[in-house]
């Protein structure tokens, strides 16, 4: 008399097939490790937590002064080479840092607006938009403020360069809508004017 086969569910059959496949695979023979030795070592210094970090910047005047942006709005600064960090908030994620080539205390940070610190990152002041009647509108809770100056939304500073011979002179690319232009300031950002590429080359001479 034949014995009836046990009832197998679909999951049981799948597991049985997996085990049978595994048992049919011959064992892999491992030999000696011939990879070259590594002499580099990495150590985590970043603040960690609070999202990913981007745009690390080290001061050319002091290698212990380090800044890094975070995708969760805030940014971090260290004055001891990364041993400890302090959080600061410029209301929207920072996309670049720039250092004054002459004054070691001055740092610029570009977010939805352009900011400047004159005390090594302890406090920050608004540089652009530079109008005294700037209003800030927060349309949502995603750190995307809108700066209103002269009744119109201000542009976004995409990049900044400080003249190495004269820190009063700033060069910036500013986006207004779908247009991006070159702008120049001769008074540390108090006033800006759009310049052509030819005029910019003349200013750089």
C-alpha positions in Angstrom: 0.0 0.0 0.0 1.4 3.4 -1.1 1.7 6.1 1.6 0.0 9.4 0.6 2.3 12.3 -0.2 2.3 15.1 2.4 0.4 18.2 1.5 2.9 21.0 0.4 1.9 24.6 0.1 3.4 26.9 -2.5 5.7 28.4 0.1 6.8 25.0 1.2 7.7 24.0 -2.4 9.6 27.2 -2.8 11.6 26.6 0.3 12.3 23.0 -0.7 13.5 24.1 -4.2 15.8 26.7 -2.5 17.4 24.1 -0.2 17.8 21.6 -3.0 19.6 24.2 -5.1 21.9 25.2 -2.3 22.9 21.6 -1.6 23.7 21.1 -5.3 26.2 24.0 -5.3 29.8 22.8 -4.6 31.6 24.5 -1.9 33.9 27.4 -2.9 37.5 26.8 -2.2 39.1 29.8 -0.6 42.8 30.4 -1.1 45.3 32.8 0.4 44.5 36.6 0.4 46.6 38.2 -2.3 45.1 41.7 -2.0 47.6 44.5 -1.4 47.8 45.9 2.2 46.1 49.3 2.7 48.0 52.1 4.5 45.1 54.6 4.6 42.9 55.0 7.6 39.7 57.0 7.8 38.2 58.4 11.0 34.7 60.0 11.3 35.0 63.7 12.2 31.7 65.0 10.9 28.9 66.0 13.2 26.7 63.0 12.1 22.9 62.9 12.3 20.5 65.5 11.1 20.8 64.4 7.4 23.6 64.3 4.9 26.5 66.8 4.9 27.7 68.6 1.9 30.2 71.4 0.7 32.9 71.0 3.4 35.0 74.2 3.6 38.3 74.7 5.4 39.5 78.2 6.2 42.7 79.2 4.3 43.7 81.1 7.4 43.1 78.5 10.0 42.8 74.7 9.2 40.9 74.2 12.4 38.0 76.3 11.2 35.8 74.0 9.2 32.2 74.4 8.0 29.8 71.9 6.4 26.3 72.2 5.1 23.4 69.9 5.9 20.4 69.0 3.8 18.2 69.4 6.8 18.5 73.3 6.7 21.1 73.7 9.3 24.9 74.0 8.9 27.7 73.1 11.2 31.0 74.8 12.2 34.0 73.5 14.0 36.9 75.6 15.4 39.0 72.6 16.6 39.4 70.6 13.4 36.3 68.6 13.7 36.6 67.5 17.3 33.4 69.3 18.2 30.7 71.0 16.1 28.1 73.8 16.6 24.9 74.0 14.6 23.8 77.3 13.1 20.7 78.0 11.0 20.4 80.4 8.0 16.8 79.5 7.4 17.4 77.4 4.3 20.1 74.8 3.3 23.5 76.3 2.5 24.9 75.6 -1.0 28.4 77.2 -0.7 30.9 78.8 1.7 33.5 81.4 0.8 36.2 83.0 2.9 37.6 86.5 2.8 41.2 86.1 1.5 42.4 89.0 3.7 40.3 89.0 6.8 40.4 85.6 8.6 37.2 86.5 10.6 35.0 87.0 7.6 33.0 84.0 6.1 30.2 84.1 3.4 27.5 81.5 3.1 25.0 81.2 0.3 21.5 79.8 1.0 18.3 81.2 -0.3 20.0 84.5 0.6 23.7 85.5 0.9 25.0 85.8 4.4 28.2 87.1 6.0 29.8 86.5 9.3 32.5 88.9 10.6 33.3 86.9 13.8 34.3 83.5 12.5 30.8 82.2 12.2 29.4 83.1 15.6 26.8 85.6 14.2 25.5 86.1 10.6 24.1 89.2 8.8 22.2 89.4 5.5 24.2 90.6 2.5 21.9 89.9 -0.4 19.2 91.0 -0.9 20.7 94.3 0.5 17.6 96.4 0.5 16.7 97.8 3.9 13.0 96.9 3.3 13.5 93.2 2.8 10.6 91.0 3.9 10.7 87.3 4.5 7.8 85.0 3.6 7.7 81.3 4.6 5.2 79.7 2.2 5.6 76.2 3.7 7.4 74.2 6.4 10.2 73.0 4.1 12.8 75.7 4.7 12.1 77.4 1.4 11.8 81.1 2.3 11.0 83.8 -0.2 12.9 87.1 0.2 10.9 90.1 -1.0 12.8 93.3 -1.9 11.3 96.3 -3.7 8.1 94.4 -4.0 9.7 91.7 -6.1 11.3 88.3 -5.1 15.0 88.6 -4.8 17.3 86.4 -6.9 19.3 83.5 -5.5 23.1 83.8 -5.3 24.5 80.6 -6.9 28.2 81.4 -6.5 30.4 84.0 -5.0 34.1 85.1 -5.3 35.9 87.7 -3.2 38.6 89.7 -4.9 41.9 88.5 -3.4 43.4 92.0 -3.6 40.4 94.0 -2.5 37.8 92.4 -0.2 35.4 95.2 -0.9 34.9 93.7 -4.4 32.5 90.8 -4.7 31.6 88.8 -7.8 28.5 86.7 -7.9 26.2 84.7 -10.2 22.6 85.4 -9.3 19.6 83.6 -10.6 16.3 85.5 -11.2 13.6 83.2 -12.5 15.1 81.2 -15.4 17.9 83.8 -16.0 21.3 83.8 -14.5 23.5 86.9 -14.6 26.9 88.1 -13.5 26.8 90.7 -10.7 29.5 93.0 -9.2 29.6 94.9 -5.9 32.4 97.3 -5.0 31.1 97.9 -1.4 31.0 94.4 0.1 27.5 93.7 -1.2 25.7 96.9 -0.1 24.9 97.5 -3.8 24.9 95.2 -6.8 24.8 95.8 -10.5 24.6 93.3 -13.4 27.6 93.3 -15.7 28.4 91.8 -19.1 31.1 89.2 -19.6 33.3 91.8 -21.4 32.9 94.3 -18.5 33.6 91.5 -16.0 36.9 90.8 -17.8 37.8 94.5 -17.6 37.0 94.6 -13.9 39.3 91.6 -13.3 42.3 93.3 -15.0 
